[in-house]
Amino acid sequence: MNLVLFFCLICIGLTSSAANKQGCEELPGIPTFVEKKLKKISSPAECAVACKESPQCHLWKYQSKKCKISKLKIKYDRQASFGFNCESTTPVPTSTTTCPPTPTCPPVTTCPSTTTTSPPAQTSAPVITTPTTIPVTCSSGYFDLNTGTCYQYKVFNDTRRNWNECKAKCLSEGGELASINSSEEWKVVTDMLTESAIRISVFLGGNDAETEGSWMWTDGSPVSFDNWRTGFPKNGPTANCMGANSQWDDWQWWDTYCHLTQYAVCKIPA
C-alpha cells in the first residue's frame, strides 16, 4: 500500500509542477521528464534561477551542494495529445490526473486525496520557495534583480569592429555593450559565447577612458562585479577598453586597445 501511495503522489507532483510552466493549449506527443545536473551552482537561489532560465525546466532540486533540474521532454505522437491546467498554480484534481491508470493503483475512491495527504519527506525533493523577485513574465534571457528588467544577449560576429563601432552597433539594436553585474549573469553570457564557437576575444561594455583605473559600463554604472585575469587590468594609458578572451578559462577579462577589431556582446532589454 505504501508503494502505491508513493506512485500516486509522484503522479500528482509532476502534474502540479508542469501545470505552473506549461500553457493551456493542447499539445501532441507523450511528455516525460529528464533530470540534468548543473555545475557551478552554489546556492538554492542560483539553482532556482538556473531552472527559470532553462527552457522547459519544470522542477529543480538543490541537495548536498548539488543542483539538479528536470526538463519536460516531448516525444511526438500524432495519435496522442496532452495539456496542463493553468487556471491556477494548483492543478484541479480529477479521477484521471490524481491516480495513474495502472493495475497497481487503487480505485479512484480510495486513492489518497491531494488536500489531506503530503508525500513523505524522504521521497520528495526539498521544498524551497523560489525568490519572489523572479518575475513569471521573464520567459527567456536573464532577469536582473538590481534593475527588475529582463535582458537578452546577442553576439554580433558578422564582422569585426573596434570598441566604439561595437558600442554604436549595440545602440542601434536598442541596447548597450554588455554590462555584467553578477556571477550568475556572467555564466549566462559565457554559456552563450561557448555555444557560438567564437575563437577570438569579444568586447564588453567596460572602459576607463574618462578616468584611468576607474572602470565604468557604457550605461553609466560602475563595474562592481569583475572577472579579470590575474595581472589585469594593467591600467595602461591606451588600453582603456574591456575584452573577454576566448583562450582563457571562463572567458576572463583584460584591458585592451579600443582600436582593435573584435566581436561585440550586446545587452538588450527583452
N, C-alpha and C positions, 0 to 999 in steps of 0.2 A: 504493500500500500504506500509506503514512503517513496519508493521508486516512481510509482505512478504520479504521486503528488509532485515530485521533483520535475518530471517531464511536462506536466500541465503548467507549472509555474514558469518554466523556461519558455514555453509557448507564449504565455501571457506577456512576459518581459520583453521578448523580441518584438512582439506586435506593438507594445507600447512605445518602445524605442524608435521603431521605424515610423510610427504614426507622427512623431514630432518632427520628422525631417521630410517625409515624402509628401508629394502633392496629392490632391483628391482624384486626379484623373485615373481612368482605367488603363493599366499597362499590360502589354503582352509578355509572357515569359514565366519563368519559375525563379523566385528570389531565394538566394542563400546568403549566408554571412561568412566573410573571410577575415580572420584575425591577422593583424600585422603589428610587429614590434618596432617601435620607433627609437632611434638613438638620439643622444644629446638632449634628452628631456630630463629636467632635474626637479620638477615640482608638479603637483596635481593641476595647478593653474595652467602651466605650459602644456600639459597633456590635453586639457580641455580645449585650449586654443588650437593645438595641432589637429584635433578632431574637427573643430569648427572649420578650419581652413582646408581640410582634406575632402575632396569631392566624394559624396556618397558615404561619408562616415556617419554611423548611427549610434555607436556605443564606444566609450573609452574607459580604460581601467588603469589606474596608477597604483602599483603594489610592489613592494620590495625594491623601490627606486627604479622601477621599470614601467614604461608607458606602452600600453597596447590599445589599438583601436580596431573596431570591427566595421568593415565596409560591406555595403549591400552589393552583391554580385548577381546580375540578372542573366540567366540562360534563356535565349529566345525560344519561344514555342508559340506558334501562331494559334494553336488549339487551346492554349491556357491563358488566363488573364488574372490579374490581381490588382489590389489597390489598398490604400490605408485611410483610416478615418482621420480627418484633420480639422474637425469642428472644435476640438479642444485638445489640451495636452494629454488627456487621458482617453484611450480608446474605449468605445462603447462595447461592453462585453456581450457577446451573443453565444448561442449554442454552437456556432461553427468556428468561433475565434478563440474562445477561452479553453477549449479542450481539443487536443489533436485527435482526428478521426482514426485512431489505431485500435487494434483489438485489445491492447493492454490498458487502455484508458477507461475508467468507469463511465457509466451513463452520465449524461449532462446533469441530471438531477442530483447526482452525488459528487460531481466534480467540485473541488474547492472554490469558494467564492473569492473574487479578486478584492472584495471590500473587507473581508474578515480574516483572510489568511495571508501572512507575509512569508516570503521564501526564507529558508534557513540561512543564517549569516554565512555559513561555511560553503554554501553552494552558489552564492551570487557575488558579483563584483562589488567592492565597497561603494556606497552611495556618497558621492562628493558633489556638492552643488556647483554647477558652472558659474563663474563670476557673472553677476547681473550686468556688468558693464559691457559684455559682449552682445551686440545687437543681433536680433534674428533677421534683420534686413540685409546684413552683410553676407551675401550668398557666396562671394568669391573674393580673392585678393586678401589684403591684410587690414585688420581693424586696429587703428592707433588709439590706445587707451588715453593718451595725453590729449589728443585733439577731438576724439569721438568721431573720427572720419574713416571711411573705408577707402583703401587705395589699391590701385592696380599698378603693376610694374611692367615696363616694356624695355627690351633691349633693342636699340637701333644699330644693327650690324650690317645694314645695306651698304654703308660706306664709312670710311674713317674720317673723323672730324677733329679739329682742335677743340680745346675746352670751351671757348666762347661759342663756337659753332654748335657744339653739343647742347649747351645751355639754351641757345636760340631754338634748336630743334625741339627740345622738351617743352618750351614755352608755346611753340606753335601747336603742340598736341594737347595744350590745356594743363600742363603740369610743370614740374621743375626737375632739374638734375637731382637724382635720388638723395634724400637725407635719411640717415639711419639712426634710430633713437633707442634701440634695444637689441639684445642678442636674438630674441625671437624674430624680430623684423629682419635682421641680417640673415638668419637662416632661410627665410622665405626667398630672399634675393639670391643667396648663394646656390640654393637648390635650382632656381631658375637658370642661373648662369651655367651651372654644371650640365643641366639638360640641354642647353643651347650649343654645347661643344665648342665654345669660343676658346681660342688658344692665344689670345693677346690680352693686354690689360684693357680695362674699361674705366671711363671717367665717372666719378661720383660728384655730388654737389658741393663738397667741401673745398674751401680755399682760405688762404691767409694773405690775400693781395692787399687788403686795406691796412692791416697791422701784422707785421711779421711775428709768427708764432701764435697768433690768436685766430684759431680756425673757426670759420662760420659756414653754415649751409647757405645755399642760394636763396632760401626762403626767409633769411634774416635771423634764424635761430642759431645759438652756439652749438658746437659739437660737444655733446655731453657723453655719448657712448662712442667708443672707438675700437678699431681692430688693427691698429698699427703693427707692422712687423718690428721686431726688436731692432733698435737703432734708428727708427723713423718716428716722427718726421725729423729730417735733418735741419729743416728751417733755414735753408739757404735763401739768398736774396732773390733768386729767379725761379726756384722750384715751388711755386705757390698754389698748385692745383692737386687735388686728391685723386688718386687712382687705386684700383684694386687689381692685384697681379694674379693672373691665372696660374702662374708657375709656383706659387707659394701656397702652403696649407691654408684652407679656409679663406682663400682669396684675400690674403692680408693686404693692408693699405700701405701706401707710400706717397710721399710728396714728390711730384714730378713736374716737368716743364709744361706750361699751359699751351705752348705752340705745337707740341707733339700731337700726332693724329691717332686717335683710338676710337673705340665704340662707346656709346653712351647708354647709361641706365637711367630711365626716366621714371618718376613717381607721379601718378596721375590720379586725382580724386575719382572714385568709382561713381 
